[in-house]
């Protein structure tokens, strides 16, 4: 499902600048994520990818510019406000609550929801998607294998009933054989109509499933195009590697 | 020095049989034993506790504080991890030899100390470097005699410890149980005779078990153990843990009922000393239950927890005592008479919640170590405020508030001179605290606390308002601490800023850690074991003799627990799995729970490594 022309973006950055102390991280960044599309943000280390995610989610406040959710400026709204309205993150390295059971992890994903039946139904949906998760339900999340942890992390995010899923380096720390499966999972979630905003270092893999992409370099968006165009772009390799122009 | 003598013997140890032992291990353990014995000797424990007889006339508590160590280390040196697929070496004479060698090495350390103390004067830095130490360690004989005696005694005890390995499992357990039974019967003499006067006959007139009764207790304990008494208890426990659903609930209810009944009956049959002790244990149990929510559930390391205890104590004191500071306006009533204490308690809880918010709000935004340090500071600030001249008109500064009346409930009066009544009041409040803790732990808030404890950033990303949630933990902890403060002031009748030293915070924290963080039963056991047996910061415990060395033992216990049983005495299943994950996974693997095809996935993964790198493109 790709973007319908003319629809309003689900989540948008308008000239966002962020600072950590005096250090300028994001510089006039503009992004737009439309309902149901799969987009990716590429960039090397310290290019500002994770800061972008944290700013989208409200864990970092921008110094200027606007974060727009459903046409509403949400700069001053807390993370919980955005999570309630369908913005959810799958953190880097999965970061499960290791000493809690798989079930508790999933329930924490639905922390802000109080529709009991809906939560039950979503649990069942996740079990049908990841049968392995159901087998491990009472086990502590820290004792799962890497692949299983990835499933639980995605399940936990889906429990929030997201409209857009922010994924921070989903293939990091996974065995190469699992990376492929993982991207298939992402596509499967995307099929259900959930927009995906993926931050990745694995450029080829990410662009092969994405609709559009941006390339971030030292806090600036240097490339913004469709996935096909980016894959073909000779500049991509150069800017992605972070070589000086 | 002792370590050197041993390691020179190491390369020649190719012999078989009894001497086929790990000399390096022996040297290490022996050196450790020597250091341990010298350390204990210089703490003054042996001399200080020499007057207290354990078994009349030959074993004093002082002597025991030294002699237990060679026995224990003599046993541990022969303790080997059984590895799968590796044949364990047969237990036999070699274990006895190893134990004896370790014991002798350690004894040598002590012997050398005797000679040194006799010939050099180091009393200035080391207060216990005294002639009395030499006298005691040489058994009132010559120094030469002491020198030889300690190598022999320690060696013999080490050998005895090592010999435990040779005994079959059943017998070994029985022997250990019997030794413990004798020692506990002797050490808890004052407690046992306080509970049951008729037990006096066991003991000699100057204290200590008589030889005859020591033997009787030993034999009886051994017989009980051999007949399988201990095993049945273990089986019951395992059965309880395996049970689930209504059966388990019924058992839990039964257990709670039995426990409550015991708590009602025990104070009726015991003497005042025991009642006083139980009241103190109860107060610290209340405090620890509150801190358990803050540290155990929400993972906030609060080192200034005593602040809320102080707020609770002072609020109740101000509201009930005629001797509060002169500057209080007349509209602040003095609530004595029936029911007054309950109203005071209600106000106290409100004040504690307020204090929790005021202290918590600035502190809670910090994380980890920083938060711990700042709470430490606030704990002291509160105490200094009560001590200050600035608020002297309200809290009387160092003079404190005296004449705090007892808690009068009309039909039932709780006063310090009647520790039994204090105990009952504390138990009622503890029951309330336990219920609150238990309900909260299984609530949405409880789950949010655990999420914050596990990973604060991710908890935030899940939409949990981490600041609010942490503040709630702080406030609930403060309210529970104020219970203890209110009871404390009514019990003691007067409170001073020195009642709320930082040591109280630390003792409560140690109770929570030793008992098992995040575990209600663990916290109760911790309070009983530490405050009940060793004593609180100022309260004597069962082992009053050790009061001078209480903090030393607290510290040693804490270190030992962190190294060997970090999950606490009563582990939370969750924590213990985390902390012993390797073993847990290994067990799971043996039971076939871990997926075998996980390994094939890994194999495929490495086979595909080249592919993976290829797709990675320019990413790396």
Interface residues (C-beta under 8 A of the other chain):
Chain A: X57 X59 X78 X79 X80 X83 X84 X89 X91 X95 X97 X98 X99 X100 X104 X107 X108 X109 X111 X112 X140 X142 X143 X145 X147 X156 X160 X175 X176 X177 X178 X179 X201 X202 X203 X204 X205 X237 X240 X241
Chain B: X444 X447 X448 X450 X451 X454 X455 X457 X458 X459 X460 X461 X462 X463 X464 X465 X574 X575 X577 X578 X581 X584 X585 X588 X595 X598 X601 X602 X604 X605 X608 X609 X611 X612 X613 X615 X616 X617 X618 X619
